[in-house]
Amino acid sequence: MKKVILTFGLIAGTILAALMVGMVPVCYSGTVDLDKSELVGYTSMVLAFVMVFVGIRSYRENNGGGAITFGRAFKVGILITLIACAMYVVAWEITYFNFVPDFGEKYAAHVIREMQTKGATAAAIAAKQQELIAFQKMYKNPLINVAFTLLEVFPVGLIVTLISAAILRKRLTPAAA
């Protein structure tokens, strides 16, 4: 089980980290708007987490004799997800603190511009600015940064794990036993 989990966890993590690191310069240059980057980011997460499905299926076929319970499939999938998430978080921490430490400021400016474009009131904009300033201060703390980054990617992996475990569960038929 360890080999399957490590193999597919590392593949999924590499895909996640590479796509995220590749998107940062594209978003920073303005080639892709920050709003669209969320769609691209979550789409790439789903694509990377296809490795959870493939990993569970590989385990079922190669280690489970063609059968796997939902619980075992979930365990394999969630461990693959955790490895991938860890790699994503590490990649973001390195990227953020070394290459884009002004991410919070750029994001805040984007949010305020969007509010102004949509005709928000001065009071609403001022309130949002205060909220964003507080968030920026919090986000400079590496532990808070790790927590937010993990909360960004883990739910996607959890959902893919649950769906994959449900689809791939399979009992041995009495004739095959």
Secondary structure, 3 states (H helix, E strand, C coil): CHHHHHHHHHHHHHHHHHHHHHHHHHHHCCCCCHHHHHHHHHHHHHHHCHHHHHHHHHHHHHCCCCCECHHHHHHHHHHHHHHHHHHHHHHHHHHHHHHCCCHHHHHHHHHHHHHHHCCCCHHHHHHHHHHHHHHHHHHCCHHHHHHHHHHHHHHHHHHHHHHHHHHHCECCCCCCC
